[in-house]
Amino acid sequence: MLSDNAKNALKNIKTIILDIDGVLTDGTIAYDADGREIKYFNARDGHGIKLAMRAGLKVGLLSGRESEANKKRAAELGLNFIYENIKDKKNGFLKLLDEHNINPEECLFAGDDLVDIPPMKMAGFAATVADAPEYLNEFCDYRSKLPGGKGAVREIIELILKEQDKWKQVTEKYFK
């Protein structure tokens, strides 16, 4: 259950910033026979991202790792930005805010590990995934019911869209 403060914070969200490994994926990293990295992304998460963008929200990625798979998924979804190889997520988050003229209180940040704590603390709304370590509860406003890479991002986006009264607008064509 969300607190009134959390619900109010969600109403102000204009930008969704997602970690990749452990949030958009289950955190597994594999390599094919040629050494290329393989990642698995959830189609429902991708559709949720598209729904958020149709509702006028900006969506982008902030990752500690760099990967062709990340770039391909970001391009496929038409994301507003992707920041990769960011070892210091606090500075990466601040750079992203500055370069895109974004206020931190208008951001939702979703992360799943220690390196994500600084942006979680600075964002207007912080979310984590079901399978993230319990100590992240201290820094997040919402813990998804679904694990990373298995629909958690979609769940978080639906929460935003419903709280902002945009859910019906972006989904009504499916229910007709």
C-alpha positions as a Markdown table, in Angstrom:
| # | Residue | x | y | z |
|---|---|---|---|---|
| 1 | Met | 0.0 | 0.0 | 0.0 |
| 2 | Leu | 1.3 | 3.4 | -1.0 |
| 3 | Ser | 1.5 | 6.2 | 1.5 |
| 4 | Asp | -0.3 | 9.5 | 0.7 |
| 5 | Asn | 3.2 | 11.1 | 0.2 |
| 6 | Ala | 4.2 | 8.4 | -2.2 |
| 7 | Lys | 0.9 | 8.8 | -4.2 |
| 8 | Asn | 1.5 | 12.6 | -4.4 |
| 9 | Ala | 5.0 | 12.0 | -5.5 |
| 10 | Leu | 3.8 | 9.7 | -8.3 |
| 11 | Lys | 1.4 | 12.4 | -9.6 |
| 12 | Asn | 4.5 | 14.6 | -10.2 |
| 13 | Ile | 6.6 | 12.1 | -12.2 |
| 14 | Lys | 7.5 | 13.2 | -15.7 |
| 15 | Thr | 10.6 | 11.0 | -16.2 |
| 16 | Ile | 11.2 | 7.3 | -15.6 |
| 17 | Ile | 14.8 | 6.3 | -15.1 |
| 18 | Leu | 15.6 | 2.6 | -15.1 |
| 19 | Asp | 18.6 | 0.5 | -14.2 |
| 20 | Ile | 19.0 | -2.4 | -16.6 |
| 21 | Asp | 20.6 | -5.5 | -15.1 |
| 22 | Gly | 18.3 | -6.7 | -12.4 |
| 23 | Val | 15.4 | -4.3 | -13.3 |
| 24 | Leu | 14.8 | -4.6 | -17.0 |
| 25 | Thr | 16.5 | -8.0 | -17.0 |
| 26 | Asp | 16.7 | -10.7 | -14.4 |
| 27 | Gly | 20.4 | -9.8 | -13.9 |
| 28 | Thr | 21.7 | -12.8 | -15.8 |
| 29 | Ile | 24.4 | -12.1 | -18.3 |
| 30 | Ala | 25.3 | -14.8 | -20.8 |
| 31 | Tyr | 27.7 | -14.9 | -23.7 |
| 32 | Asp | 27.3 | -16.7 | -27.1 |
| 33 | Ala | 30.0 | -18.8 | -28.7 |
| 34 | Asp | 31.5 | -15.6 | -30.2 |
| 35 | Gly | 31.7 | -13.8 | -26.9 |
| 36 | Arg | 28.7 | -11.5 | -27.6 |
| 37 | Glu | 26.6 | -10.6 | -24.5 |
| 38 | Ile | 23.1 | -12.0 | -24.4 |
| 39 | Lys | 20.3 | -10.5 | -22.3 |
| 40 | Tyr | 16.7 | -11.3 | -22.0 |
| 41 | Phe | 14.1 | -8.4 | -21.9 |
| 42 | Asn | 10.5 | -8.9 | -21.0 |
| 43 | Ala | 8.0 | -7.9 | -23.7 |
| 44 | Arg | 5.4 | -6.7 | -21.2 |
| 45 | Asp | 8.0 | -4.4 | -19.7 |
| 46 | Gly | 8.6 | -3.0 | -23.2 |
| 47 | His | 5.0 | -2.5 | -23.8 |
| 48 | Gly | 4.6 | -0.7 | -20.5 |
| 49 | Ile | 7.5 | 1.6 | -21.5 |
| 50 | Lys | 5.7 | 2.4 | -24.7 |
| 51 | Leu | 2.4 | 3.1 | -22.8 |
| 52 | Ala | 4.4 | 5.5 | -20.5 |
| 53 | Met | 5.8 | 7.3 | -23.5 |
| 54 | Arg | 2.3 | 7.6 | -25.1 |
| 55 | Ala | 1.2 | 9.1 | -21.9 |
| 56 | Gly | 3.8 | 11.8 | -22.3 |
| 57 | Leu | 6.4 | 10.5 | -19.9 |
| 58 | Lys | 10.1 | 10.4 | -20.7 |
| 59 | Val | 11.8 | 7.1 | -20.2 |
| 60 | Gly | 15.5 | 6.2 | -20.2 |
| 61 | Leu | 18.2 | 4.0 | -18.8 |
| 62 | Leu | 21.1 | 4.5 | -16.4 |
| 63 | Ser | 23.3 | 1.5 | -16.2 |
| 64 | Gly | 26.7 | 0.6 | -14.7 |
| 65 | Arg | 27.5 | -1.7 | -17.6 |
| 66 | Glu | 27.8 | -1.0 | -21.3 |
| 67 | Ser | 26.3 | -3.5 | -23.8 |
| 68 | Glu | 25.2 | -3.7 | -27.4 |
| 69 | Ala | 22.1 | -5.5 | -26.1 |
| 70 | Asn | 21.2 | -2.4 | -24.0 |
| 71 | Lys | 21.7 | -0.1 | -27.0 |
| 72 | Lys | 19.6 | -2.3 | -29.2 |
| 73 | Arg | 16.7 | -2.5 | -26.7 |
| 74 | Ala | 16.8 | 1.3 | -26.1 |
| 75 | Ala | 16.7 | 2.0 | -29.8 |
| 76 | Glu | 14.0 | -0.6 | -30.4 |
| 77 | Leu | 11.8 | 1.1 | -27.7 |
| 78 | Gly | 12.7 | 4.6 | -28.9 |
| 79 | Leu | 13.8 | 5.6 | -25.4 |
| 80 | Asn | 14.6 | 9.3 | -24.6 |
| 81 | Phe | 18.1 | 8.6 | -23.3 |
| 82 | Ile | 20.6 | 5.8 | -22.3 |
| 83 | Tyr | 23.5 | 6.3 | -20.0 |
| 84 | Glu | 25.8 | 3.3 | -19.8 |
| 85 | Asn | 29.1 | 2.4 | -18.1 |
| 86 | Ile | 28.1 | 4.7 | -15.2 |
| 87 | Lys | 30.1 | 3.4 | -12.3 |
| 88 | Asp | 29.1 | 6.3 | -10.0 |
| 89 | Lys | 25.4 | 6.4 | -10.3 |
| 90 | Lys | 25.0 | 9.5 | -8.2 |
| 91 | Asn | 27.1 | 11.5 | -10.6 |
| 92 | Gly | 25.5 | 9.8 | -13.6 |
| 93 | Phe | 22.1 | 10.7 | -12.2 |
| 94 | Leu | 23.1 | 14.3 | -11.7 |
| 95 | Lys | 24.6 | 14.5 | -15.2 |
| 96 | Leu | 21.5 | 13.1 | -16.7 |
| 97 | Leu | 19.3 | 15.6 | -14.8 |
| 98 | Asp | 21.5 | 18.5 | -16.0 |
| 99 | Glu | 21.7 | 17.4 | -19.6 |
| 100 | His | 18.0 | 16.8 | -19.9 |
| 101 | Asn | 16.9 | 19.7 | -17.7 |
| 102 | Ile | 15.0 | 17.4 | -15.4 |
| 103 | Asn | 14.1 | 18.1 | -11.8 |
| 104 | Pro | 14.9 | 15.2 | -9.4 |
| 105 | Glu | 11.5 | 15.4 | -7.7 |
| 106 | Glu | 9.9 | 14.7 | -11.2 |
| 107 | Cys | 11.8 | 11.5 | -11.6 |
| 108 | Leu | 11.0 | 7.9 | -10.7 |
| 109 | Phe | 14.2 | 5.8 | -10.4 |
| 110 | Ala | 14.0 | 2.0 | -10.3 |
| 111 | Gly | 17.1 | 0.1 | -9.1 |
| 112 | Asp | 17.9 | -3.2 | -7.5 |
| 113 | Asp | 21.4 | -3.0 | -5.9 |
| 114 | Leu | 23.8 | -1.0 | -3.7 |
| 115 | Val | 25.0 | 1.3 | -6.6 |
| 116 | Asp | 21.4 | 2.4 | -7.1 |
| 117 | Ile | 20.9 | 3.8 | -3.6 |
| 118 | Pro | 22.2 | 7.3 | -4.4 |
| 119 | Pro | 19.8 | 8.0 | -7.3 |
| 120 | Met | 17.0 | 6.3 | -5.3 |
| 121 | Lys | 17.6 | 8.8 | -2.5 |
| 122 | Met | 17.6 | 11.8 | -4.9 |
| 123 | Ala | 14.6 | 10.8 | -7.0 |
| 124 | Gly | 11.1 | 12.0 | -6.3 |
| 125 | Phe | 9.9 | 8.4 | -6.2 |
| 126 | Ala | 12.1 | 5.3 | -5.9 |
| 127 | Ala | 11.1 | 1.8 | -6.8 |
| 128 | Thr | 12.8 | -1.5 | -6.5 |
| 129 | Val | 12.0 | -5.0 | -7.7 |
| 130 | Ala | 10.7 | -8.0 | -5.7 |
| 131 | Asp | 14.0 | -9.9 | -5.8 |
| 132 | Ala | 16.2 | -6.9 | -4.7 |
| 133 | Pro | 17.9 | -7.1 | -1.3 |
| 134 | Glu | 15.7 | -6.2 | 1.6 |
| 135 | Tyr | 17.9 | -3.3 | 2.7 |
| 136 | Leu | 16.7 | -1.3 | -0.3 |
| 137 | Asn | 13.3 | -1.0 | 1.4 |
| 138 | Glu | 14.9 | 1.8 | 3.5 |
| 139 | Phe | 15.4 | 3.8 | 0.2 |
| 140 | Cys | 12.4 | 3.0 | -1.9 |
| 141 | Asp | 8.8 | 4.1 | -2.0 |
| 142 | Tyr | 7.6 | 0.9 | -3.7 |
| 143 | Arg | 8.8 | -2.7 | -4.1 |
| 144 | Ser | 7.2 | -4.5 | -7.0 |
| 145 | Lys | 5.5 | -7.8 | -6.6 |
| 146 | Leu | 7.2 | -9.1 | -9.7 |
| 147 | Pro | 11.0 | -9.7 | -10.0 |
| 148 | Gly | 13.4 | -7.9 | -12.3 |
| 149 | Gly | 13.1 | -8.9 | -15.9 |
| 150 | Lys | 9.8 | -10.6 | -15.3 |
| 151 | Gly | 7.3 | -7.7 | -15.5 |
| 152 | Ala | 8.4 | -5.5 | -12.6 |
| 153 | Val | 8.9 | -2.4 | -14.8 |
| 154 | Arg | 5.4 | -2.9 | -16.3 |
| 155 | Glu | 4.0 | -3.1 | -12.8 |
| 156 | Ile | 5.7 | 0.1 | -11.8 |
| 157 | Ile | 4.6 | 1.9 | -14.9 |
| 158 | Glu | 1.0 | 0.8 | -14.4 |
| 159 | Leu | 1.2 | 2.2 | -10.9 |
| 160 | Ile | 2.3 | 5.6 | -12.2 |
| 161 | Leu | -0.2 | 5.7 | -15.0 |
| 162 | Lys | -3.1 | 4.8 | -12.7 |
| 163 | Glu | -2.1 | 7.3 | -10.1 |
| 164 | Gln | -1.8 | 10.0 | -12.8 |
| 165 | Asp | -5.2 | 9.0 | -14.2 |
| 166 | Lys | -3.6 | 8.2 | -17.6 |
| 167 | Trp | -4.1 | 4.5 | -17.6 |
| 168 | Lys | -7.6 | 4.5 | -19.2 |
| 169 | Gln | -6.4 | 7.0 | -21.9 |
| 170 | Val | -3.4 | 4.9 | -23.0 |
| 171 | Thr | -5.2 | 1.5 | -22.9 |
| 172 | Glu | -8.8 | 2.2 | -24.0 |
| 173 | Lys | -8.1 | 1.1 | -27.6 |
| 174 | Tyr | -7.3 | -2.3 | -26.3 |
| 175 | Phe | -10.6 | -2.6 | -24.4 |
| 176 | Lys | -12.9 | -1.5 | -27.3 |
